Amino acid sequence: MALKTEGTALVTGASSGIGAVYADRLAARGYDLILVARNAARMETLATRLREETGRAVEVLAADLAVPGELATVRDRLAGDPSITLLVNNAGISLNGGLLENDPADLERLIAVNVTAPTLLAAAAGRAFSGRGTGAIVNIASVLALAPEMLDGVYSGSKAFLLNLSIDLAAKLRNAGVVVQAVLPGATRTEIWERSGKDVDAILPGMVMEVGDLVDAALVGLDRGETVTIPPLADEAQWIAYDEARRAMAPNLSRRDVAARYRTAVAA
């Protein structure tokens, strides 16, 4: 007898960390899976375990999202596979140092993985899901989107981009039956820190969330239909106040006349 399915979830960055835990949790929820990352061997190990434990169908799709042709393969799969009902845009990289300490190739790779890839995948999923009137897109951003001073502006800027993209896309797709969620983790215990040459426990002692807790909280936010989910933020009123202040300022950001405070020249 075939297992009941919630459809297929395509998860990027699925070989470890947040992506691997999403795969685990989504399989337990009844999703078949398409796992996307560069490390095929790791994904095969994960896929074997999930097939045995859950009985779900799990496909491994090895791809480097910084390579246009390989990104196009994943994008085309999203566009053409009607079984896919959920995209988890999780793949991302960080750098050792910031804008001034990295060469152009490293900066270009970060932009390719953190900005270009999730943009193109979200666009493909958004068009496909809206055409069917159902589906969900989860974009893994970061609390650094709200606090760029905490680390480097290149990484935090890429995550601010994802937050903006998610808020806009959620508004555009809501009436089409598609849910869009931006998840803003704080410091989370994944390999991204080691890969970028950072000791997260030295940077943020006692403030690092375990990845399982992060994903479980994010899924609660998804179930509630939240557009923005910030798992470490205890006081939701702080986010609400921030968002309301941003919205209140919006009508004043574009006007014919220069603001009065800029009309008087500063005395020499």
N, C-alpha and C positions, 0 to 999 in steps of 0.2 A: 504494500500500500504506500503510495507516494506521500511524503510529508507535506503538510500545509506550508506554503511559503508566503512571506511578506514581499516577495520579489527579490531582486538582486541588488546588493549594495556594492558599488565600486569604491574602493578605499585606496587612496594614494599614500605613499610613504608607509606601506603596510608591513615592511620587513621587521620593524622594531618599534618600541616606544608607544606613542599615542595611537598610531595607525594599527599596530598589532593588537592592542587592547580593544580598539573599536571593532576589529574583525572578530575577536573572541566574543564580545558582548552582542554584536549584531547576529552572529551565527546562533547564539543562545536565544535570541528573540525571534528566530525563524527566517532570517535572510540567507539566501545563497550569496556567494561572495565572488568578486573579482578583485584580486590583490595586485596592486601595482607598486613596484619599486625597482631599484637597480639590482638588488641582491636576490637572485632567483633561488639560490640554495636555502637561504633563510626563510623565504616565503614558502617553499616546498615543505620545509619542516613544519611550519605553522599550519599550512593547508592540510597536511597529513593528520595532524592532531585534531584539527577542527572537524574533518570528515569523520574521524573515528568517534569523537565525543558527541557530535551533534547530528550526524547523518546528512549535513547540508552539502550541497554541491559547491566546491571551492576551486576556482580557476586562478592560476598564477599567470600574470602578464608582466614579464620583465620589460621595463622601459626606463630610460633616463629622460626625465621631463625637461632637461636642459637642451636636449637634442631635438630640433624641430621635427624631424621625421618620426621619431619615436613618440613625441607628444601628439603628433597628428594621428598616430595609430590609436592612442587612448581616446582622443577626442572623437574620432570616427566611430569607435565602439560605443561611446555614450550616445552619439547621435543616431546610431542604427540599430541598437539592441533594445527592443521594447520590453524586455524583462527587467531592465534596470529601473529601479524606483527610488534609489538613494545614492547620492554622490557625497563622499566625505573627502573634501579637499584638504588633506593633511600634510602632504609632502612640503618640506621646507628646510632651509639650511641657514646657519649663522656663520659669522666670520670671526677669525681671531684678530681683534682690532676693528676699527671702523673705517670710515671713508678715506682717511689720510694714510692708513697703514696697509691698505690692500691694493694690489695691482688691478688694472682694468679687467683682466680675464676673470678674477675672483668676483669683482663687483658685477660683471655681466652675468655670471653664473647665478649669483644670488637673485638678481632681478628675474632671470629666466625661470627659476624654480619657484620663487616666492610670489611673483607678480604675474608674469606672462602665462605660465602653466595654469594656475587656478582660474585666471580670467577666461582663457579659452575653454577650459573644461566646464566652468560654470555657465558660460554662454551656450555650449552645446547641450548641457543637461537642461538648462532653463527652456530652451526652444523645444526639446523633446518632451519634457514633462508637461509644459503648458499645452502642448498639442494633445496630450492624453488626459489633461485635467487632473493630474495627480503626480506626487513625487516630492522629494525633499533634497535640499542642498545644504550641506554643513561645511562652513569654511572655518578652518582653525586659524584664528588670528592670535592676539596676545594682549595682555594688559599694557604692554609697552606702546600700543596704539594710543593710549591715553596718557602715558608718562614717558615721553621720548628721552627725558633727561636721565633716566635710570641706567640706560646702556647706550649703544651706538645708534645713531639716527638712520643708518642704512637699513638695519634689520627692523627697527621700530617703524620706520617709514613704510616698509613693505607690508607690515601688519596693519598699519593705519589704512593703507590702500584696501586691504581685504575687508576691514570694518566698513569703510565707505561703500565698497562694492556690494556688500551684503545688505546694508540698510536700503540702498537704492533698489536692489534686485528684489528684496522682500516686498517692497511697496508695489513694484511693477507686476509681480507674479501672484500676489495674494488672491486676487479675484479669479485667477486661473486655477486655483486649487493647489498651488505649489508652495511649500514652506521653505523659507530660507533662514538659516541660523548662523550667526557668527559666534564662535566660542572664543573667549578671551582667557586663556590660562595665565596664571602667574608662573613663577618658577616651578617647574615640574621635573621630576627625576627621570630624564631620558638621556639618550646618548648624544643629543645635539650639543650639550655642554662640552663633553670630552672631545668631540670632533672639532669644535671651534677653539680648543685650547683653554677652556675656562673651567675653574673649580667652583661649581655652583654653591657648595657648602661653605666655601670661603667667602664668596660674594654675598650670599644671603643665608647666614647661619640660622638654622631653626625655622626657615621659612619655605622649605621646598616640599611641594605636594607630591604624593605618590601618584603614579600615572593611572592606576585603577580607580582611585578616588576621583580624579579629574574627569575621566571618561564617564563614570557612573553619574556624576553630577551634570555633565553636559547632556546626557541622554534624558535626565529628568527635565532639563530646560527644553529639550526638543519636544518631549511629550506635552509640555505645557504650551507649546507654540511660541516660545520666546524668540524674538529676532536677535537679541543680544543676551548671551549667557556668560556671566563672570563668576565661575565657581568659587574663587577665594574671597569674594566680596561679601562680608557678613551683613552689612547694612545696605539693603537694596535701595533705600531712600537716597543714598549718595549718588547712585547711577541715575535714578529718576530725576534728581535735582540737576545733575550735569546735563542730561538730555533735554530737560525742559529749558534750561538756560541757553543751550545751543539753539533750540527752536525759537526761543523768544528773540534772540539776536538776529535771526535770519532775515526778517523784513527790513532791517536797518543796514544790511551789508551792501546794497546796491542802490545808489541814488544819483540824481542828476548833479546835485551840489556837493562840493567838498565840505566835510564837517568843519564846524566853526573853529574847532581847536587847531586846525591847520591853516587858518586864514591869516594869522598874525605871524609875521616873520620874526625869528629869534634875533634879538639885538646882538650886534657884533661885540 
